[in-house]
Structures are given as C-alpha cells and as structure tokens.
Amino acid sequence: MGFKTYTCPIARQCGGCEWLAVPYPIQLRRKQQQVEELLGDMAREDGAQVLPIAGMDEPKGFRHKAATPFSPAKGGRIRSGFYSAGTHRIVRCDDCLVEAPGARAVLTDVARVGEELGMSAYQEDRGRGVLRHAVVRCGYATDEVLLTVVANGNRLPREDEFVRRMVERHPELTSIVLNVNQRRTNAILGRESRTLYGPGTMRDALLGCTFRIGPTSFYQTNPAQTEVLYRLAIEGAALRNGSRLLDAYCGCGTIGICAASQAKAAGADVSVTGVDQVGGAVISARWAAQHNGLDANCTFVHADATAYMEAVVRDGSRGFDVVVLDPPRAGSTPRFLTDVARLAPKRVVYVSCNVKTQARDLVLLRQHGYRITQVAPVDMFPHTKHVECVATLECK
C-alpha cells in the first residue's frame, strides 16, 4: 500500500516545502535518523534513548503565520506570493497547502486593495515604493487575526480607506498594524509600528494559557505541535511544590507560563523567572502572567540570557532547580552553559530548533556533569528538513 503524498502547483518554483513530494512517513523517518545520528550515541552513553518523533496526523494548514513580499508589475499591478528558491523573484500563490485556511487570501487582498488605491510596491534596487511586505497571524485557539503591513514610510496613501476596504473584504481581521521599515535590508520588519485598526495585537492560547502577540513578537507558527513540544518540556522539568524554574530565551513567556499553570493545576506552587533580550517580548510575558492569574508565580526580566546568568552566579544568593532554554538557531553560548553548570540545577531542559547546535551544546553540558535522560524529536515543519527536539538532562 502506497503512502499519501501532497502536491502544490508552485512547489518547484517556491522551494519552501522542499520535501513535499516525499511521503510523510518517510519524512518522519529521515528526521528521526537525523536526530539519532546527532544525539543518539550521547543519549545511549548516558543510558537514555531517542523517542519516536512526534509527527502530525494531517500535515497541512498548520502554519498560523504567513507572509508575502511585494514588487511592482506592469500597469501599476502589485506582485505578491513567495520568493522563488534562492532569488528575490516573486512566484504568485493563490493558496498555500501548509498555511492556515484564509491566510493567503488576506495577503493577496493587501496587494489588490493597494492597487485600487494607487499604492506603489517597493523596488529593492532603488529603495522606492510603499508596500514592502505583509504578515498575517491567525489564532489557533481563538478567532483573532492580526495583519501587519510593512511600508517604506510612516503612512500609507489613503490609509483610512485601505483599512475600511480590508475589513470589508475580511471581517475576520481583528487588528491591522502598520510597521515602518525604511532600511535597505532583507529583514521584513522594522522597529516602529503603529496601530491602524483594533488593539494592535492578537490573543491566542496554548495549553489553556492566553498570550498576547504583537507584530514583532516571536510566537511559534505551528501551535498544534507547539503544544506537543511544550508538554514534553514541562514533563522533563518535573516541577514539584516549591520548584524554582528559569525560562531562558523566554520570548512571550510561553513555556514558563504554561509550566506554572500546569503545576498550579496539579496543586504545586512554583516560581518562574523568564529572561529575554527583546523588551516587547518581556512586556507581553508580564501581561500573560497577570492575565492568566500567575503574576505571583512568574517574574520576567529584560536582559541578555548570558549576561543575566553571569549576574546570578556572581550574586550567589539564589539558584534554580530547573533551567529550561529555548535559544535561537545559533544555539546557546559556552558562557551561559558553564554558568548553568555552576548553579547546578537538578534538571536542564533544552528545547531546540537546530539539532546541530543543540548537539554541540549538549557536549558541553555533559562535560560539566550532566547526563541525558531523554531525547524527544517533534516535527514542527512538515515537508521541510527542519526538526525540533527536546533534550532533558539531570545533574549526575
């Protein structure tokens, strides 16, 4: 019996779903093998195992964040879609297999309404034009939808009319934000945002906890698998009454707040300290702690994780029973990991979106006296080579 496969008319040009033609069970097998090759020997040396990868039942419609660039076309038209693989040539896309239903239609209509109102698309080579990108976030556990329009200027032509027409076409929109990016850069978002409609943020929920997401907030794009990932991390943390948890690289505070909520539901009173270098993320995390009734349990600090850990070690008056870290693709830093070991928490839970840098960092933690107790891969991005992984370690 053959495996089910998925097709897309622009798969070859787009290149975003590089494994789309590969049957999903084979994708999972390849990702499992990747984790086994990078972490399997270390895990087995420590008497642990790599669990079977957690895949999706139906790997489509899972991306709750979608984006498009814009470029000029003939007759004042505006192109939208995806960049062709390895280029900045835009391939038109009317519907995307992996995006949440309706997301692509919102992005396409930004271009259509922009055309109607005489807006110009951004020209990368000249640095001219107004519309650069659009990003839409769709709630997973809510019906809220946030549209961010990225412009080469602090206003849109006929701005009020643009908002009116977009809301008429898409009444599901609950917020529209203008993000200003006037830099000659490949980065999508600029530093300044202004709300055009609604509260300027959207709310969503993970594991029963509500979070507020702004246009520049980091928030996982596959919430269904994020819940799988977080359950594994929380199980690895094994919090008890009185446990002190450090949530490093915490973003909007999602892991720490979900952990505190699960502990509270089980009758355990724990304390969580979250650290992130993005000020807006810390503000969102503090809001979420209060909104979820966990402000007495959760504290969030605006700081670089490595610098914060150095300060905690120097201070010497406090420590943590568990450290959870979810660093960017580049991984953590030797200094941070060394200071974690100096604090000697009972458990370290390392959540990673790059198993190669995770493997590098686990070598250092093991050298500092930790042993791996479990490795759990999670497929957050079906049809790609990417795999996430939760590694749990204990102090020997």
MOPEVEN-V845749 format. One record per helix or strand of 2 or more residues. SS is the DSSP state (H for helix, E for strand). FROM is the first residue (numbers start at 1). TO is the last residue. If there is no record, write none. Layout:
ss=SS from=FROM to=TO
ss=SS from=FROM to=TO
This chain:
ss=H from=11 to=14
ss=H from=24 to=45
ss=E from=50 to=54
ss=E from=65 to=72
ss=H from=74 to=76
ss=E from=78 to=80
ss=E from=82 to=83
ss=E from=90 to=91
ss=H from=103 to=116
ss=E from=131 to=138
ss=E from=145 to=151
ss=H from=159 to=169
ss=E from=175 to=180
ss=E from=192 to=198
ss=E from=202 to=206
ss=E from=209 to=213
ss=H from=223 to=237
ss=E from=244 to=248
ss=H from=254 to=265
ss=E from=271 to=276
ss=H from=279 to=291
ss=E from=298 to=302
ss=H from=305 to=315
ss=E from=322 to=325
ss=H from=334 to=343
ss=E from=347 to=352
ss=H from=355 to=367
ss=E from=370 to=378
ss=E from=388 to=395
